[in-house]
Amino acid sequence: MTRSFDILGPAIPESPVVLSVPHAGREYPLALRANLRVPAELLASLEDRHVDTIALAARGCETLIVQRLGRAWIDLNRAEHERDPAVDDDAADRPPTAKVRGGLGIVPRRTGRTGELWRRRFSGAEIVARIAADHRPYHAALADLLERTRARFGCAVLLDLHSMPPITGSEARIVTGDRFGRSCATRFVRRAEVEAAAAGLRHIRNTPYAGGHILERHGNPAAQVHAVQLELDRSLYLDSMLDRPGAGFDATVALVRATIDALADEAFALPSALAAE
């Protein structure tokens, strides 16, 4: 079976930092496009637009996992139980989470820009097939990468990269997330914030984005697997239409590169860290 994500990097990790980009996919299967009630180009509002391009430019020796399919097909940052009864005809007996109530379950129902997305509900079998083909393999691959990294270096640090629209009423351009201290040791999220401040950018932690299923599932500080979410304001690196890479692209790449280096420094400073062979 052809997987819906790419993994870049050596089989044996060369850095304690692993990069994940789950929401920047721009591929939309025919089965999705045929059921849309809005123009397909409007699905870009669900994408972390071109964050994969940022990650590819910033990556050095780190292993990077990138989803190719659009978030409208399957949201890797939602748990398998976050199925929306308005989208999925086998989800009626599942208590809705706040994200599902807002239309952003494992298969999104709507966006603020487009309203309702679908002409009809999907069958439960369709949703289960997406989970089996695309959601579970991504998380299995990520878990394997983190375990191999932890085995080699004594710890692993996941940097989960996202982007956000400008936050109304806030000067913050960067949001760091650590699930309110549950997904990583504080030293890691603090170092990410130090790099944002060094770049002259206002930052806030966990509000409005604390990290989702990826951090909840893979962050395990007690086992020396630390997970940080980094949300980049899209106006930092996209053009005025928030569509294509813009004048701030190189500066944003430099910020992400500096953040990766800072997280690696913190990982090597841990008592559990092992020297690379």
KAVENUR-V539857 format. One record per helix or strand of 2 or more residues. SS is the DSSP state (A for helix, B for strand). FROM is the first residue (numbers start at 1). TO is the last residue. If there is no record, write none. Layout:
SS/FROM/TO
SS/FROM/TO
//
This chain:
B/5/8
B/17/21
A/30/33
A/40/46
A/51/58
B/63/67
A/98/101
B/110/111
B/115/116
A/124/153
B/156/164
B/174/177
A/186/198
B/203/205
A/213/218
A/221/223
B/225/233
A/234/236
A/249/269
//
